[in-house]
Amino acid sequence: MAAAATDSLSANIDCAQQQRNPPVAKKVKHEMEMFGDVRIDNYYWLRDDSRSNPEMLSYLEQENSYTDYIMSGTKHLEDAIYAEIRGRIKEDDISAPIRKGPYYYYERTLEGKEYKTHCRRLVVNSDDVMPSVDDVMPTGPDAPQEHVILDENLKAKEHTYYSIGAFKTSPNHKLVAYAEDTKGDEIYTIHVMDAETRLPVGEPLVSVVGYFEWVGDEALMYITMDEILRPYKVWFHKLGTNQSTDSCLYHEKDDMFSIDLVASESKKYLFVGSESKTTRSIFYFDISKPDNGLMVLTPRSEGIDTSVSHRGNHFFIKKRSAETFNSELLACPLDDVNATVTLIPHRESVKIQDVTLFSDHLVVYERQEGLPRVTYYSLPPFGEPLHTLQGGRSVDFIDPVYSVEPIESQFSSSILRFEYSSLRTPTSTYDYDMNTGVSVVKKIETVLGGFNASKYVTKRKWAVAKDGTHVPMSIVYRKDLVKLDGTDPLFLYGYGSYEPCIDPIFKTSRLYLLDRGFIYVIAHIRGGGEMGRKWYENGKYLHKKNTFTDFIDCAEYLIEKKYCTKEKLCIFGGSAGGLLMGAVLNMRPDLFKAAVARVPFVDVVTTMLDPTIPLTTAEWEEWGDPRKEEYYFYMKSYSPVDNVKAQNYPAILVTAGLNDPRVLYSEPAKFVAKLREMKTDDNVLLFKCEMGAGHFSKSGRFEKLQEDAFTYTFILKMLNMVPALG
């Protein structure tokens, strides 16, 4: 017995010692040769597509244990941060409702519950097209009862991860279909149920993407993926039939292209897009004539990108080409898709980002000088010819930097609904009457804890890149705490890929940092879409390094202007923004105090050479095809894993999701392993892998707050800003 006790004690000591020391991944030499160039990846073995290799899982668990050990001394701070940011949230809340037919539809969150409930009530005021919460929640004995269609909390009890993609009612409001993901791998199952009884209708549709559309009241159109998770087939499903008998409407065989699906605002047509990163063609489906199948609307033409909607006897086409790089808006008759007329011509300084149609109006979401703009036009009555639009009016916004996002509106109404927020303005839902120009607030995100927007300053500044390009930044801080003398801590965020616009939205949890004197900055670097299509094109392919140098130039501007010093500068980015983190850490590790790389895409060359990995083939038009020599060596020159070297690095936190289909967990794992091998400093390097989540981490709303709390704790710990206990 004594010997057994001694062995047990020895094992416990060994385990504790392993936690105190950083894990060391074993090295297995793996050579990869291309164009006479040999790359050696000693950690290639960490990739396991089945995600079941015991040795790999053990290594990930060791990394998680080490992270827990290093952060154990600040668990009290993490708990306090979590309590504060959760305490700012109105847990029992309701979304701004929208009227559809005889019902108001809305989502409710309940105190202590992680997930939403999807609800509806019968309409009280038949004249109220876009209601407020008060309209939906009447009181009195005769008030209509709330009906819970789906409670995600009940469904999520059976799973460690739960996320709903599309949630759509049938046109007659009798049925509901919804897509659910229970692993985080973004492979969905579509369920159909009776909206009143909540009983299932037919068998679920399995292994599909997270979006679909109703085709009348008795059929669905949906999309499936191939073995590399590329959406590639469009299907027609008649309710009550087996999925194996569904009709395939289109099969996209080119592995550079993927399929998407959207309904027109009029709900009379469905549009199937076949798109690569540079080209997009459209098929249309007339819901009233399902036997016609898919019809070509805009044929595929290299470099031409189109999206389409419908009103009356016209299709409206947003078209981008090499010449019209910021897009133009066209229209054509339903019976002659080649007879187009230009409604809004191309403008070099204004990018058409999105279009929303109403029965009497056209709304265009644009960008100019990096700022969103909403312009609307009156349209002639149905049947009358369309001409170039004149006299557009714009919606006014008050903050110097802000975000505007369209929300579903009623096609037959003159009321435009959108969400507005800024770095200091909580998300607010507005109804804007395009006939009168009057705007009404329907819902403002409640922020508890004595929040006062007037305490915060938001502004826009421009850094000058090495090539003379002016790079915009969005900035926010609390004016009574920040001194702007170089002593303030600063959190700099960047993304810069795929052309999305990283707008300055409000985030409640960010208030924790702002209320501790942090300055928060978004660098709108090239590779994003904020400054138009050319801004994106100048940050991709053989111009990708502009993304990284823009970020470095923004950081140096902030230091020069005394927003912070190197010792107070922390940086953050996720996914392709994690590539940004890896690249700038290799290029200028001296510039930053700490970095957080969330699910980072850091093994660029190896991934882009492997067409069996999800998304690879579609990504060749984003990063380049490394099977071509010029792209191979350019990508290798910045790929983070390939450029880790013997030098000092700042403190780094890297995260991953074991089920992530977008960035394989092995990429950040290899990056961390190589950093541990090569770096010459003693700064903290942590790796945290969520073993039951995917690209977007955990699924619960409070679980996501826990992730923010952990990140903020890491930053404060690295800045020696951890408050004393008590």
N, C-alpha and C positions, 0 to 999 in steps of 0.2 A: 504493500500500500504506500509505503514511504517513497519507493522508487517511482510509482505512478504519479504521486503528488509532485515530485521533483520534475518529472518530465512535463507535466502540465504547466508548472510554473515557468519552466524554460521556454515552452512554446509561447506562453503569454508574453514573456519578455521579448522573444524574437518578433512577435507580431507588433508589439509596441514600438520596437526599434525600427521595423519596416515602415511604420506610419511616420516616424520622425524623419526618416530619410526619404528623399524623392524616389519614386519608383524608377527602375532602370529597365527599359524594354530590351529584350534580347535582340541581338543583331544577326540577321541571316542575309548574307550577301545576295543581292538580286540585280543583275546587270540588264540594262536596256540600251540598245544601240540604234541610232537613227542618223543618217547622213554622216557616218563616220564618227559620230559623237557618242561617247559612252557615259551614261548616267548610272550611278550605283545607288540603289534604294535599299538600305539595310532593314527598313521597317515595312517593306511591302507585305510581309506575312500577316500584318495586322488586319488586312482586308479579308473579310469572310462574308460572301453574299448571303449565306444562310443565317448569319449572325448567331451561330451556335458553337463556334470553336471554343472549347473550355479554356485554353491558354489565353486567347484573345480576351474573353470575358473576364478572366482573372486579372489580366493587366488593367482593364478598365476599372474594375472594382478597386484595385490597389490605388489607382489614381484618385478615385472618388474618396477612398479612405484617407489618403494623404491630404486632399483638399479639406476634408472634414477636420482633420487634426490641426492643420495650420490655422483654420478659421474658428476653431473651437473657443479660443480665448476671446473672440468678439461675438459669440453667439448672443450675448445679452444685447449688444448693439443691433444685430440683425433683427432680433425679436422686437426691439423698440421701434426700429424703422418700419418694420412690417405693421406694427400696431398703429403707428401714426398715419401711414399712407392708407391703410384700410379704414382708419377712423375718419378720413376725409370723404369717404364714399357713402352716398345714400344707398344703402343696400336694398331697401324695399322701394322699388322705383318702377316706372312705366315709360315706355318709349312714346314718341309722338305718333299717335295713331294715324292710319290712312284709311279712307273709305273705299271699299270695293263692293259694288252692288248694294245689298241690303245690310252690310255689316261694316263695323269698324274693326280693323285688324291692328294688333299691337303686340309688343313683347313686354313681359313683366319679369323683374328680378325680385327675389324674396330674401329677407334677412337671413344671413347665414348659409345661403344656398349658392353653389358654385355656378349653376347654369340657368338658362332662361326658361320661362314658360311661354308658349305661343297661345295667344288668346284672341277672342273676338266677342263682340256684343252687337245686338241689333241696333240699327240706326234710330236715334231719338228724333233728331231734327232733320227732316228730309231735304232741307235746303243747304245743309252744311256738307260741302264736298270735302273740305280739308279740315277736319275737326281738331280741337284742342283736347287736352286730357280731361278737362271739365265736362266736355260733351260726351266723352266715353264713359265717365265715371259718375253718372247722375245718382242722386240719392232719392229715397222715398219708396213707399211700398209698391208703386207701379213701375219702378225703374227696371229695365231689362237686366237679366242676370248675365254675369260674365261666364263665358264658356271656355274652359281650358282645352285647347285642341291637343297640345303635346307638352308634357313636362319633361324637359331634358334631364332634370335631376333624377327622375325615376329611371330613365334609360341608362344614365351614367353609372348608377349603382353597380351595374354588372361589369364595368370596365374600368381599367386604370386610366384610360384616355377616352375622351368622347367629344366629337365635334360634328356639327351639322353644317353641310354645305348649303344647297338650295332647299327652300321650304316654300311650296307653291300650292295654292288651292286651285281646284278645277274651275272652269268658267262658270258653272252653275253652283259653285260653292258647296257641293255635297261631298266632295272628296278632297283629301290632302295627300300630297306626295312629298317626301323629304329624303335627302341623301345623308347617310351617316358614315363616319370614319371612326373605328374603335381601336386603332393602333397608332395613328399618327403617320401612316405610310401613304396617305392621300389616295387610297383605293377605297371607293365608297360602295355602299349598298343602298339602293332606292327602295323605300317602303311606301306603299299606298294604303290609306285607311279611310274609313268613313269619318267625316269631320265631326259628326254628332256623337256617334257611339264609340268612336276610336277603335273599332274593330278592324283587323286587317282585311284588305281586299286583294285577293290573289297572292301569289308568291313574290318575294322580293326579287329585284333585279340586282345581280351580284357583279362585282369586279368592274365597276363603272367609274366615270369621273364624277365630280361633285356638283355638276350642273345638268339640267335637263329642262324640257318645256312640255307643257300640255298641248295635245293636238285635239281640240274639242274637249268633250267631257269623258271620253272613253278610251283615250290613247295617249301615249307618251312618246317623245323623241328623246333619245339619250345617246351617249357616246361611250365606247370602250377603248381600252389601251392595249398596246402590244406588249411584248416581253420587256421592253425598256421603258415602259410607262408612258409611251407616246400616244396621245389621243389620236386614233387613226380610223375608226369606223363609226358611222352614224346609223342608228337603228330606229325602226318603228315598232312600237309594242302596243298591241291591243290588249286592254285590261281583260283579265280572265283567261288569257292564253299563257302557255309556257314560254319562258325566255328563249328556249332552244328553237322555237318556231318563228321568232321575230325576223322581220325583213331588214336586210342591210341596204340602206339607201345610198351609201357612198363608202368607198374604201380608199383611203389615201395611202398609196404605195411608196411614195417618195419619203424616205426617212428624214429628210430635212424639213418636212412640213408636218404640222399638227392641225387638228380640227377643233373648232369652237362652235358654239350655238347660242343664239340670242333671239328673242321675240321682238317684233316691232312694237312701238308704243301703241299703235292702233289695235294690236293683238290679232291682226288678220293674216300676218305672214310670219314665218320663221326664217331666219337667215343662218346658213351654215358657212363659216369661214374656213378656208384652207390657207394656213399661213406659215411662213418662215420668218426670220428676223427682218427680212427686207421686202418680202412679197406677200400679198394677200389677195385672194380671189373669193368671190361670193356666189353661193347658190341660194335660190329662194324656194320656199315651200308655201303654197297657197293652202291655208288651213281648210278653206271651203271646198278644195278640190284635192283631197289627199291622194287620189289615185294617180295624179300627175307626177308625184314624186318630186325630186329635186330638179330645179331648172337653173341653168347657168344665167347669172345676172352680169357679173364682171369676170371675164375669162382671165386665166392666169397669164401674166406678163411680167417677166423678170424686172424687179425694181419698182413695180407698181403695187401700191398698198391701198385697198379700198375697204370701207365699211358702209353699211347701208341701213336706211330705215324707210318707213312708208307713211304716206298721208294721201287720202283721196285717190286720185288716179295717177299718182306720181311716186316713183322711188327717189329718195334723196341719197346722194353718194358723196361721202368724204373721200377724196382721192389725193394720194401723195405719190410723187415721182421724183426723179432727179432734178427736174426743172421746177416742180412745185413742191419743194422739200418741206415747207411748212403747211402744206395741204390747201386744197381748194374745195369748194362745195358745189356740186352739180345736182341737177335733177333731170329725170327722164320719164316719159309716159310709161305706164305699165305694159302697154302693148308694143312699145318700140324702145327697147333699152339702149339702143345706139343713138337715139335722137336726144343728146344731152344739151342742156343749157347751163351756163355758169351763173350760179346765184351769188357766190362770194368768191372773188378771184384770189389767187395766191398773193401773199404779202410777205416780203422778206423779213419784216420786223415783228410779225404777228403769227403765232402758231395756232391753228385750229386743233384743239385737243379733243373735244367731244361735241356732240350735237344731240339735242332733245327736241322731238316734234310734238306739237299739240294740234288740235283741230284747226285753230286759227293763228297759231304762233310758231315761230322757230326760235329756239334758244341755242346759242353757240358759246361753249366754254373755250376761252382763248387764253393765250399767255403773251405778255409783252414785257420786255425788260425783266423777265423772271417772275412777274407777278400774275396771278390768275385774274381773269376778267370775264364777266358774264354779260353778253350782249343778246338782245332779243329783237325780233322783227315781226311785224304783222304780215300775215299771208293772205293772198286773195281767196275768195270763196272756192270751194271744191268745183272742179270742172273748168275754171278759168286758167289761162296760160300763166306760167311762171316766168319771171324775168329777173335780171340782176337786182338784188335787194338793196334798197336805199333806206336811210333814216333809222338805222338801228339805235336802240337806246341801251344804256348800260346801267347795271345795278351799282350803287355806291357802297364802298366799304371804308372803315375808319382807321384800321391799324396800318402801320407802315409795311408790315409783312403779315401775311395771313393765309388761310386755306379756305377754299370753297369747293364743296363736293355735291354733285347732284344726288337727289333722292327721288324715288319713284313718285311721279305726279300723275294726276288724272288727265288722260289724253283729251277728253272733251271739255276740260276746264281752262280758264285763263290764269289759274294759280300755279305758279312755279314754286316748287319746294326744294330747298337746298340746306346744307349744313355749313355753318360758318364757325371758324375758330381761329385763334392765333396763339402765340406762345404764352399770352397772359389772359386770353379770353376763352372761357369754357365753351365746349361744343354747343352750339345753339341751332335749333331748327327753325327756319323762317318760311313763311308763305308770302310770296311776292305776287301781287296782282298786276299782271302785265297790261291790263286795261287802264288802271288808275295810277300805277307806280307806287302804290301803298304797300309797305312791308309790315307783316305781323309776326311777332315771335310766338311760336307754338310750343317750344320746349327749350329750356336752358339746363344744361347739365348742372346738377346741384353739387357744390363743393363745400363740405363741412369744415369745421375747424377754424372758423373766423377768416376765411379767405376774402381778400380785398384786392381786386385787380389793379386798383390805382397804386398799389405798393410796388408794382413791377414795371420795368421799362423794357420795351421791345424796339429794336431798330435794325436797320440794314446797313452793312458796311461792305466795301469792295477791296479785296486784296489784288495786287497786281502780280500776275505770274511772271516767271522768268522770260517768257516770250511776249510779254506785254498785254496778255489777255486779262481783262478785269473779271474777277471771280466773286460773285455775291455771297454774302454770309448773313444769316438771320441770327440775331442776338437777343437774349433776355437775361435780366438779372433783377434782383430786388434793390431798389435805389437807396434804401436806408442802410443797407449792409455792405454794399460794394464800394470800394474806394478808388478803383481804377488807377492804382499807383504801382501795379506789378505784383502786389502781395495777395491778390485774390486767387482762389482756386478756380480752374476752368475745365469744363467738360466739353470736348469738341467731338461732334458726330459727323460721319460722312458715309456715303454709299457710292454713287457715281458709276452705275452700270445699267444696261437694259432700257434706258430712256425714261424711267419713271421720274416724277417730280417729287422730291422730298420736301413737301411743304411744311411750314412751321405750325404744326397743330398743337393743341393743348393736351397736356398729359398730367393728370392729377398727381401721380407719384413723383413727378419731377419737382414738385413744390418742396419736397424734403430737401433736395440739394439747394434750391434757390433760397430757402429759408435758413440755410447754413452759410450763406454768403458766396455760393458758387455762381459763376457766369456760365450759361449754357449757350453753345453756338452750333449751328448747322452750317457746314461748308457745302455750298451748292456747286460741286466740282464737275468738270467735264466728264461725260459718260452718262450723266443724267439728262433729263429733258427740260429742265427749268428755263433755259434760254433759247429753246427752239431745237429743231432737228439737227442743225449743224453742230450745236453744243454736244449732242450725243455722239455724232459721227466723229468728232474730234477727240473723243475719249474711248474709242474702241479700235479693234484690229491693230494696225501698226502705229496707232496714236494712243494706245492704252496707257502708256506711261504718263500722259498728261493728267490722268486721273490722280495719280500718286503725287506728282510734283505740284499740282494745284493744291492738294491737301497740305503738303509741306509748306507751300507758300502762304496759305491761310494761317497755319500755325505760327510761322515767322512774323506775319503781319500782327497777329494778336500779341505776340511777345514785344515786338517793336513799339506798338501803341500802348503798352503797359496794361493790357488786359490781364496778363499773367506773366510768369517766368517759366522756364523749362522745369523748374522744381515743383511747379503747381499745375502743369498741363497734363490732363488725362484725356485719352482718346477712346472712342467706341465705334464699332461697326459690326454688322452681321451679314452672313451669307456672302454675297459679292462685296459687301462692305467689310467682311472679314478678310477677303483677299486684299482690300485696301489696307487693313491693319497690318497684315503680314508683310506686304510690300514696303510700307513706310517704316516699319520696325527694322527691316533689313537695311533700308537705305539711310535712315537717319535715327538710329536708336538713341542718340544723345539728346534728341529734341523733346522727349516725353518722359514723364515721371511714371506713368502707368498706362496700360492698354487693356481693353476688353475686346476680345474677338469672339463673337457668338456664331456658332455653326459656320466657321469660316471656310470658304472655297480657296484652299491654299496649295493644292497639288495640281496646278493647271495643266502642265504638259502631259503627265501620266493619265489624267482623267480624259483630256481631250483626244488622246490617242486610243482610247478604249471605247468603241461604239456600243459595247454591251452594257455600259453604265447608263442608267436613266438620264435623259436630257442631252447626252453628249452630241448626238448628230445634229440636233436643232441648235446647239450652241456654237457650231463652227462659224455661223454668220454673226456671232457676237465677239468671239475672241480670235477667230481665225482657225484654219485647219492646219495643225502641226504636221500633217503628212506632207505638207509643202515646206521646203527648206527655209524660206524666208520667215514664215510664221513660226516654225519650230524654234529657231534660234532667238527670235524676238520674244516669244512667250517664255522661253527658258531664262531669258535675261531678267525677268521680273517675278517668275513663279516663286512664291515664298518658300516652299519646301526645298527647291533647288538652289536657293540663295542664302540659306542660313549659314552663317560663318562664325569663326572664332572672334567674337567681339563682345563687349558689354551690351546687354539689353536692359530695358526698364522692367519693372514688375509687370507681369502678364497673367491675365485670366482668359482661358480658352474654354468654350463649351461645345457640346455636341449632343445629338439625339441618336440613339442606337437605331431607331426605325426611320431615320431621315432618308427620303428618296431623292432629295435634291442635292445635298452635300453628304456623301457617305461619311459616317462617323470616323472612318479610317483616315480621312484627310487631316482633320485636326489632331487625331491621335498621333499620326506620323510627324506632324509639325512639332508637337510638344516633345516627342521622343528625340527628335533631332536637335531641338533647342537645348534639351537637357544635356545632350552629348557635346554640343559645340560651344555654348555660351561661356564666357569667361568671368562672369559676375556671380554674386551671391544673392541677387534679387529674387523675389518670390516668383515662381512659375507654377500656376495651378491649372489643372484640367478637370472639368466637371462634365460627366456624360450622363444624360438622363436615359435610364435604361428602359423606360416605358413610354417614350415620346418620340416625336419626329422633328421636322425642320422648325416648327413653330413652338417648340418646347411643350410644357404641360398645357392641358386644355381648360382647366377651371379658371375663373376670373380671379379668385384669391390666390390660386397656385401661381399665376403669372405675377401677382404682386410680390409673392415670396421670392421670385427670381429677381425682381427689381431690388428688393431689400438686400439680397445677397450681393448683387453687383455694387450697390452703394456702399455696403459694408466693406467690401474689398477696396474700393476707391478711398474711403476714409482711412482705412488701416494703412494703406500705402502712403497716404499723405500725413500720417501721424496726427490725424484729427479725431481719433477715437476718444469720446468723453469718458471721464473717470466714472467708475461705478458709484452709485448712490446719488 
